[in-house]
Amino acid sequence: MARINTNYDKLAAGYLFPEIARRTNAFLEKNSGAQVLRLGIGDTTEPIVPAVLDGLHAGVDALGKTESYSGYGPSEGINSLREGLASLYAERGLTLDPSEFFVSDGAKSDSANIQGIFSDDCVVAVQDPAYPVYVDSNVISGRTGKAYDNGYEGLVYMPCTEENGFFPDIPDRKVDLIYICSPNNPTGAVATKEQLKTFVDYANQNKAIIFYDSAYASFITDPELPRSIYEVDGAENCAIEFNSFSKTAGFTGVRLAWTIVPKACVTEDSEPGKLHALWTRRQNTFFNGAANIVQAGGVAALSPEGRKQTDEQVSFYLENARIINEGLKSLDITTYGGGNAPYVWLKTPGELSSWDFFDKLLNECHVVGTPGSGFGPAGEGFFRLSAFGHRENVEKAVFSIQESLKI
Ligand SMILES: *Cc1c(COP(=O)(O)O)cnc(C)c1O
């Protein structure tokens, strides 16, 4: 008799983005002809840059010739890409071996799958608010109890608030697996080296593991801020890092990412190399590698010309963030983020709830954003605006907010 995984029933109903779509569609039905400006979902909008397109084309062409055709590749990724990634980190003074890089088709799936190589009874800590996959993947695997009003039983929430600059204090109890995202989705906050050091020290003392999501690292413009957790001493012993070409190179639909599992990374019950071996085994068993065409695009994105062009695109999105920030500040709305991240995190005016502000912004300004409460209890009273978008749309949305928001 087959039975289902009932942990799925614990997932809080009404996932954030379907609910946004439902309310937006209801608005459009009532207001036919209205143009809705979307600063909601974090998805890239600008075309892939020429140097990277050339790489993708070359990847396609290689498949059309006997001499260069390739079928299954190594599930950890082609060597030239792993080497290119290791060189990227070497520029920041980091010594990571290419074999410590696991190329994949997404940081989302890797950040969801990584917990599978750890024991079921590990206690999980998440930043609150957080990218939803960290929580949901652990609910599904049974590491939490039921959902209650303010989150899941058994999950340790680390509030990120105005008071702590949106970076949490270390947990006040012993936890085993810790998710940190920097630059943060949704708050746009970037952890300093000193802040990360508190967690690295905690993890090494408690033999905990940090899952560090740095999908937005390329948006960091401040040279003092770390782009990788391995810039902090001791992190190679306790941290696994995720990154992706999605936001940097416009690969959200193309799919290419990487995960770093240093051989030095250890748990209480394992020797150096064991976690690396487990992730190798996991990927070889469940995954047959990222598309070869796409990996050719990734190699091109790491070339000097690819870097220059993708950096320009990242700057373009950061300029959008600046425009959004300026517009909101002119209305005396308190905002955070946006300087080193493609997200602006605003405090809802008049202490409105996140969803009430969503409805207000949609009805009065025809702008769609993302309610902060959808990312966790501490997101209540905040709201995320995404800087991904065509300039014209971003300007229209900001103008509409300035003209029509009644505060
Ligand atoms: C967009 C995003 C990613 C990227 O995920 P991919 O699966 O590589 O597209 C990872 N983490 C966060 C927090 C993100 O917002």
The ligand as an ORCA input file, in Angstrom:
! r2SCAN-3c Opt
* xyz 0 1
  C      17.334     33.602     -7.414
  C      17.932     32.975     -6.222
  C      18.743     31.856     -6.347
  C      19.090     31.297     -7.699
  O      18.544     30.073     -7.880
  P      18.733     29.291     -9.255
  O      18.031     28.002     -8.981
  O      20.191     29.121     -9.472
  O      18.057     30.079    -10.322
  C      19.293     31.303     -5.206
  N      19.075     31.843     -3.994
  C      18.317     32.927     -3.842
  C      18.141     33.501     -2.488
  C      17.704     33.517     -4.949
  O      16.934     34.578     -4.776
*
